[in-house]
Amino acid sequence: MAGSVALPRVFVRGRYIGGAEQVLRIHEEGGLGVLVEGLPKVRHSGACDGCGGARFLPCFRCSGSRKLVVPTGEGGKGGGLEWRRGKTVRCPDCNENGLMLCPICS
């Protein structure tokens, strides 16, 4: 081999940007965002580590039940709130199926 090529070589809109060191320097100077502004985003083709590619997960807050019990403010013997006297409300974080969008890929 007469010469070796160092990878990666980055091109944006057909213009040569540089190798790894040059791209890192441009990024540290805040110029990389300007170079790629307006370009379409390409999603990773593999399955998400959080949802396995389903895009939805059971709600973190209600565990998919769609219901939350909120205290009514009435105190018990010890002065604390009694959850038995709480009010059941619909969870605001999930959809009608008790699912929320995956926070990793959505």
TIVO-2410 file (N, C-alpha, C; in nm, 3 decimals):
# residues 106
REC num residu      c1      c2      c3 atome chaine
REC   1      M   0.082  -0.116   0.000     N      A
REC   1      M   0.000   0.000   0.000    CA      A
REC   1      M   0.088   0.124   0.000     C      A
REC   2      A   0.069   0.210  -0.097     N      A
REC   2      A   0.152   0.329  -0.109    CA      A
REC   2      A   0.121   0.431   0.000     C      A
REC   3      G  -0.007   0.449   0.031     N      A
REC   3      G  -0.046   0.546   0.134    CA      A
REC   3      G  -0.162   0.493   0.215     C      A
REC   4      S  -0.171   0.535   0.337     N      A
REC   4      S  -0.284   0.490   0.419    CA      A
REC   4      S  -0.381   0.605   0.438     C      A
REC   5      V  -0.507   0.570   0.450     N      A
REC   5      V  -0.613   0.669   0.468    CA      A
REC   5      V  -0.665   0.658   0.610     C      A
REC   6      A  -0.669   0.769   0.681     N      A
REC   6      A  -0.723   0.771   0.816    CA      A
REC   6      A  -0.874   0.793   0.809     C      A
REC   7      L  -0.947   0.712   0.880     N      A
REC   7      L  -1.093   0.724   0.882    CA      A
REC   7      L  -1.137   0.782   1.015     C      A
REC   8      P  -1.248   0.844   1.028     N      A
REC   8      P  -1.346   0.873   0.924    CA      A
REC   8      P  -1.313   1.003   0.851     C      A
REC   9      R  -1.367   1.016   0.735     N      A
REC   9      R  -1.362   1.139   0.657    CA      A
REC   9      R  -1.506   1.187   0.645     C      A
REC  10      V  -1.532   1.310   0.684     N      A
REC  10      V  -1.669   1.361   0.690    CA      A
REC  10      V  -1.693   1.462   0.579     C      A
REC  11      F  -1.804   1.441   0.509     N      A
REC  11      F  -1.851   1.532   0.405    CA      A
REC  11      F  -1.991   1.578   0.443     C      A
REC  12      V  -2.017   1.708   0.430     N      A
REC  12      V  -2.151   1.763   0.455    CA      A
REC  12      V  -2.191   1.842   0.333     C      A
REC  13      R  -2.304   1.803   0.273     N      A
REC  13      R  -2.354   1.865   0.150    CA      A
REC  13      R  -2.249   1.863   0.039     C      A
REC  14      G  -2.174   1.755   0.032     N      A
REC  14      G  -2.074   1.738  -0.072    CA      A
REC  14      G  -1.943   1.811  -0.046     C      A
REC  15      R  -1.932   1.877   0.067     N      A
REC  15      R  -1.811   1.953   0.100    CA      A
REC  15      R  -1.730   1.876   0.205     C      A
REC  16      Y  -1.602   1.863   0.181     N      A
REC  16      Y  -1.515   1.792   0.273    CA      A
REC  16      Y  -1.495   1.875   0.400     C      A
REC  17      I  -1.527   1.814   0.514     N      A
REC  17      I  -1.513   1.882   0.643    CA      A
REC  17      I  -1.381   1.847   0.709     C      A
REC  18      G  -1.343   1.720   0.707     N      A
REC  18      G  -1.216   1.679   0.765    CA      A
REC  18      G  -1.226   1.542   0.829     C      A
REC  19      G  -1.120   1.507   0.898     N      A
REC  19      G  -1.115   1.380   0.969    CA      A
REC  19      G  -1.169   1.395   1.110     C      A
REC  20      A  -1.143   1.295   1.192     N      A
REC  20      A  -1.196   1.293   1.328    CA      A
REC  20      A  -1.149   1.413   1.409     C      A
REC  21      E  -1.022   1.448   1.400     N      A
REC  21      E  -0.970   1.559   1.478    CA      A
REC  21      E  -1.032   1.692   1.436     C      A
REC  22      Q  -1.046   1.713   1.305     N      A
REC  22      Q  -1.104   1.838   1.257    CA      A
REC  22      Q  -1.251   1.850   1.296     C      A
REC  23      V  -1.325   1.739   1.285     N      A
REC  23      V  -1.467   1.742   1.320    CA      A
REC  23      V  -1.483   1.767   1.470     C      A
REC  24      L  -1.399   1.706   1.551     N      A
REC  24      L  -1.404   1.728   1.696    CA      A
REC  24      L  -1.374   1.874   1.728     C      A
REC  25      R  -1.275   1.932   1.662     N      A
REC  25      R  -1.241   2.073   1.685    CA      A
REC  25      R  -1.357   2.164   1.646     C      A
REC  26      I  -1.419   2.138   1.531     N      A
REC  26      I  -1.534   2.218   1.486    CA      A
REC  26      I  -1.648   2.206   1.586     C      A
REC  27      H  -1.671   2.085   1.637     N      A
REC  27      H  -1.777   2.065   1.736    CA      A
REC  27      H  -1.748   2.142   1.865     C      A
REC  28      E  -1.624   2.136   1.913     N      A
REC  28      E  -1.587   2.207   2.035    CA      A
REC  28      E  -1.598   2.358   2.019     C      A
REC  29      E  -1.578   2.407   1.897     N      A
REC  29      E  -1.591   2.550   1.870    CA      A
REC  29      E  -1.736   2.592   1.846     C      A
REC  30      G  -1.827   2.494   1.842     N      A
REC  30      G  -1.969   2.524   1.825    CA      A
REC  30      G  -2.014   2.536   1.681     C      A
REC  31      G  -1.934   2.495   1.587     N      A
REC  31      G  -1.969   2.510   1.446    CA      A
REC  31      G  -2.035   2.391   1.381     C      A
REC  32      L  -2.034   2.276   1.448     N      A
REC  32      L  -2.088   2.155   1.386    CA      A
REC  32      L  -2.239   2.164   1.367     C      A
REC  33      G  -2.308   2.221   1.464     N      A
REC  33      G  -2.453   2.235   1.453    CA      A
REC  33      G  -2.494   2.321   1.334     C      A
REC  34      V  -2.417   2.424   1.308     N      A
REC  34      V  -2.445   2.512   1.194    CA      A
REC  34      V  -2.426   2.437   1.063     C      A
REC  35      L  -2.325   2.352   1.056     N      A
REC  35      L  -2.297   2.277   0.933    CA      A
REC  35      L  -2.408   2.177   0.899     C      A
REC  36      V  -2.465   2.114   1.001     N      A
REC  36      V  -2.566   2.011   0.975    CA      A
REC  36      V  -2.709   2.063   0.988     C      A
REC  37      E  -2.724   2.192   1.015     N      A
REC  37      E  -2.858   2.250   1.028    CA      A
REC  37      E  -2.935   2.236   0.897     C      A
REC  38      G  -3.058   2.191   0.908     N      A
REC  38      G  -3.143   2.174   0.791    CA      A
REC  38      G  -3.134   2.039   0.724     C      A
REC  39      L  -3.037   1.959   0.762     N      A
REC  39      L  -3.025   1.825   0.704    CA      A
REC  39      L  -3.129   1.732   0.767     C      A
REC  40      P  -3.183   1.638   0.691     N      A
REC  40      P  -3.282   1.545   0.749    CA      A
REC  40      P  -3.216   1.453   0.851     C      A
REC  41      K  -3.291   1.424   0.956     N      A
REC  41      K  -3.241   1.334   1.060    CA      A
REC  41      K  -3.265   1.190   1.018     C      A
REC  42      V  -3.164   1.109   1.036     N      A
REC  42      V  -3.175   0.967   1.003    CA      A
REC  42      V  -3.185   0.891   1.134     C      A
REC  43      R  -3.291   0.814   1.147     N      A
REC  43      R  -3.311   0.735   1.268    CA      A
REC  43      R  -3.224   0.611   1.264     C      A
REC  44      H  -3.182   0.567   1.380     N      A
REC  44      H  -3.104   0.445   1.393    CA      A
REC  44      H  -3.191   0.329   1.348     C      A
REC  45      S  -3.137   0.240   1.268     N      A
REC  45      S  -3.217   0.131   1.212    CA      A
REC  45      S  -3.235   0.015   1.308     C      A
REC  46      G  -3.158   0.008   1.414     N      A
REC  46      G  -3.171  -0.101   1.510    CA      A
REC  46      G  -3.284  -0.074   1.609     C      A
REC  47      A  -3.320  -0.174   1.684     N      A
REC  47      A  -3.425  -0.159   1.784    CA      A
REC  47      A  -3.375  -0.077   1.902     C      A
REC  48      C  -3.463   0.002   1.958     N      A
REC  48      C  -3.431   0.085   2.074    CA      A
REC  48      C  -3.402  -0.004   2.195     C      A
REC  49      D  -3.306   0.037   2.277     N      A
REC  49      D  -3.273  -0.038   2.397    CA      A
REC  49      D  -3.381  -0.026   2.504     C      A
REC  50      G  -3.461   0.080   2.499     N      A
REC  50      G  -3.564   0.101   2.601    CA      A
REC  50      G  -3.692   0.027   2.573     C      A
REC  51      C  -3.740   0.033   2.448     N      A
REC  51      C  -3.871  -0.024   2.416    CA      A
REC  51      C  -3.864  -0.140   2.318     C      A
REC  52      G  -3.747  -0.171   2.268     N      A
REC  52      G  -3.734  -0.280   2.172    CA      A
REC  52      G  -3.793  -0.249   2.036     C      A
REC  53      G  -3.809  -0.120   2.006     N      A
REC  53      G  -3.864  -0.079   1.877    CA      A
REC  53      G  -4.014  -0.060   1.878     C      A
REC  54      A  -4.081  -0.080   1.990     N      A
REC  54      A  -4.227  -0.065   1.996    CA      A
REC  54      A  -4.270   0.080   2.009     C      A
REC  55      R  -4.180   0.169   2.047     N      A
REC  55      R  -4.201   0.313   2.065    CA      A
REC  55      R  -4.285   0.349   2.187     C      A
REC  56      F  -4.345   0.252   2.254     N      A
REC  56      F  -4.426   0.278   2.372    CA      A
REC  56      F  -4.383   0.187   2.487     C      A
REC  57      L  -4.403   0.235   2.610     N      A
REC  57      L  -4.373   0.160   2.731    CA      A
REC  57      L  -4.490   0.175   2.828     C      A
REC  58      P  -4.508   0.081   2.921     N      A
REC  58      P  -4.608   0.105   3.026    CA      A
REC  58      P  -4.571   0.232   3.103     C      A
REC  59      C  -4.672   0.306   3.141     N      A
REC  59      C  -4.651   0.433   3.209    CA      A
REC  59      C  -4.567   0.415   3.336     C      A
REC  60      F  -4.469   0.503   3.356     N      A
REC  60      F  -4.383   0.496   3.473    CA      A
REC  60      F  -4.458   0.538   3.600     C      A
REC  61      R  -4.554   0.626   3.585     N      A
REC  61      R  -4.622   0.681   3.702    CA      A
REC  61      R  -4.731   0.590   3.756     C      A
REC  62      C  -4.813   0.532   3.668     N      A
REC  62      C  -4.926   0.449   3.712    CA      A
REC  62      C  -4.907   0.301   3.682     C      A
REC  63      S  -4.796   0.265   3.623     N      A
REC  63      S  -4.764   0.127   3.584    CA      A
REC  63      S  -4.863   0.070   3.483     C      A
REC  64      G  -4.925   0.156   3.406     N      A
REC  64      G  -5.017   0.112   3.302    CA      A
REC  64      G  -5.161   0.098   3.346     C      A
REC  65      S  -5.192   0.126   3.471     N      A
REC  65      S  -5.331   0.111   3.519    CA      A
REC  65      S  -5.419   0.229   3.480     C      A
REC  66      R  -5.359   0.341   3.442     N      A
REC  66      R  -5.427   0.465   3.404    CA      A
REC  66      R  -5.493   0.534   3.522     C      A
REC  67      K  -5.470   0.486   3.644     N      A
REC  67      K  -5.533   0.544   3.763    CA      A
REC  67      K  -5.428   0.583   3.866     C      A
REC  68      L  -5.454   0.696   3.931     N      A
REC  68      L  -5.370   0.742   4.041    CA      A
REC  68      L  -5.461   0.772   4.159     C      A
REC  69      V  -5.413   0.745   4.277     N      A
REC  69      V  -5.488   0.780   4.398    CA      A
REC  69      V  -5.420   0.901   4.459     C      A
REC  70      V  -5.497   1.009   4.470     N      A
REC  70      V  -5.444   1.132   4.529    CA      A
REC  70      V  -5.512   1.153   4.663     C      A
REC  71      P  -5.438   1.196   4.764     N      A
REC  71      P  -5.500   1.216   4.895    CA      A
REC  71      P  -5.599   1.331   4.892     C      A
REC  72      T  -5.703   1.318   4.974     N      A
REC  72      T  -5.805   1.422   4.980    CA      A
REC  72      T  -5.769   1.531   5.078     C      A
REC  73      G  -5.669   1.508   5.161     N      A
REC  73      G  -5.628   1.608   5.257    CA      A
REC  73      G  -5.685   1.585   5.395     C      A
REC  74      E  -5.764   1.481   5.412     N      A
REC  74      E  -5.821   1.450   5.543    CA      A
REC  74      E  -5.720   1.370   5.623     C      A
REC  75      G  -5.694   1.413   5.744     N      A
REC  75      G  -5.595   1.347   5.827    CA      A
REC  75      G  -5.653   1.231   5.905     C      A
REC  76      G  -5.569   1.137   5.938     N      A
REC  76      G  -5.610   1.023   6.020    CA      A
REC  76      G  -5.576   1.049   6.165     C      A
REC  77      K  -5.567   0.943   6.244     N      A
REC  77      K  -5.536   0.955   6.387    CA      A
REC  77      K  -5.399   1.018   6.410     C      A
REC  78      G  -5.302   0.977   6.331     N      A
REC  78      G  -5.166   1.027   6.351    CA      A
REC  78      G  -5.140   1.160   6.285     C      A
REC  79      G  -5.241   1.221   6.226     N      A
REC  79      G  -5.223   1.349   6.160    CA      A
REC  79      G  -5.176   1.336   6.017     C      A
REC  80      G  -5.146   1.213   5.973     N      A
REC  80      G  -5.103   1.192   5.835    CA      A
REC  80      G  -5.221   1.173   5.742     C      A
REC  81      L  -5.194   1.172   5.614     N      A
REC  81      L  -5.301   1.153   5.517    CA      A
REC  81      L  -5.337   1.006   5.507     C      A
REC  82      E  -5.463   0.976   5.498     N      A
REC  82      E  -5.507   0.838   5.482    CA      A
REC  82      E  -5.532   0.813   5.334     C      A
REC  83      W  -5.460   0.719   5.278     N      A
REC  83      W  -5.475   0.689   5.135    CA      A
REC  83      W  -5.609   0.624   5.106     C      A
REC  84      R  -5.670   0.560   5.206     N      A
REC  84      R  -5.800   0.497   5.182    CA      A
REC  84      R  -5.905   0.600   5.148     C      A
REC  85      R  -5.887   0.720   5.191     N      A
REC  85      R  -5.984   0.826   5.164    CA      A
REC  85      R  -5.942   0.911   5.045     C      A
REC  86      G  -5.848   0.862   4.970     N      A
REC  86      G  -5.801   0.936   4.854    CA      A
REC  86      G  -5.900   0.930   4.738     C      A
REC  87      K  -5.877   1.012   4.643     N      A
REC  87      K  -5.962   1.021   4.525    CA      A
REC  87      K  -5.887   0.958   4.407     C      A
REC  88      T  -5.955   0.877   4.328     N      A
REC  88      T  -5.894   0.814   4.212    CA      A
REC  88      T  -5.912   0.905   4.091     C      A
REC  89      V  -5.801   0.937   4.025     N      A
REC  89      V  -5.804   1.022   3.906    CA      A
REC  89      V  -5.729   0.953   3.793     C      A
REC  90      R  -5.758   0.995   3.671     N      A
REC  90      R  -5.690   0.939   3.554    CA      A
REC  90      R  -5.548   0.993   3.548     C      A
REC  91      C  -5.454   0.908   3.516     N      A
REC  91      C  -5.313   0.947   3.507    CA      A
REC  91      C  -5.295   1.043   3.389     C      A
REC  92      P  -5.231   1.157   3.411     N      A
REC  92      P  -5.212   1.253   3.302    CA      A
REC  92      P  -5.093   1.221   3.210     C      A
REC  93      D  -5.012   1.122   3.246     N      A
REC  93      D  -4.889   1.096   3.172    CA      A
REC  93      D  -4.902   0.994   3.061     C      A
REC  94      C  -5.010   0.914   3.059     N      A
REC  94      C  -5.019   0.805   2.962    CA      A
REC  94      C  -5.143   0.819   2.874     C      A
REC  95      N  -5.150   0.735   2.771     N      A
REC  95      N  -5.264   0.737   2.680    CA      A
REC  95      N  -5.375   0.646   2.731     C      A
REC  96      E  -5.477   0.623   2.649     N      A
REC  96      E  -5.593   0.544   2.690    CA      A
REC  96      E  -5.560   0.397   2.713     C      A
REC  97      N  -5.444   0.354   2.671     N      A
REC  97      N  -5.402   0.215   2.692    CA      A
REC  97      N  -5.302   0.200   2.806     C      A
REC  98      G  -5.274   0.308   2.877     N      A
REC  98      G  -5.178   0.302   2.987    CA      A
REC  98      G  -5.033   0.304   2.940     C      A
REC  99      L  -5.012   0.352   2.817     N      A
REC  99      L  -4.877   0.354   2.760    CA      A
REC  99      L  -4.829   0.497   2.742     C      A
REC 100      M  -4.698   0.513   2.748     N      A
REC 100      M  -4.636   0.643   2.722    CA      A
REC 100      M  -4.529   0.626   2.614     C      A
REC 101      L  -4.497   0.734   2.545     N      A
REC 101      L  -4.393   0.728   2.444    CA      A
REC 101      L  -4.259   0.696   2.509     C      A
REC 102      C  -4.180   0.619   2.441     N      A
REC 102      C  -4.048   0.583   2.491    CA      A
REC 102      C  -3.963   0.710   2.503     C      A
REC 103      P  -3.906   0.737   2.620     N      A
REC 103      P  -3.826   0.859   2.636    CA      A
REC 103      P  -3.691   0.852   2.564     C      A
REC 104      I  -3.650   0.735   2.520     N      A
REC 104      I  -3.522   0.721   2.453    CA      A
REC 104      I  -3.533   0.749   2.303     C      A
REC 105      C  -3.632   0.689   2.238     N      A
REC 105      C  -3.637   0.698   2.091    CA      A
REC 105      C  -3.747   0.790   2.039     C      A
REC 106      S  -3.832   0.843   2.122     N      A
REC 106      S  -3.940   0.930   2.073    CA      A
REC 106      S  -3.913   1.074   2.105     C      A
***
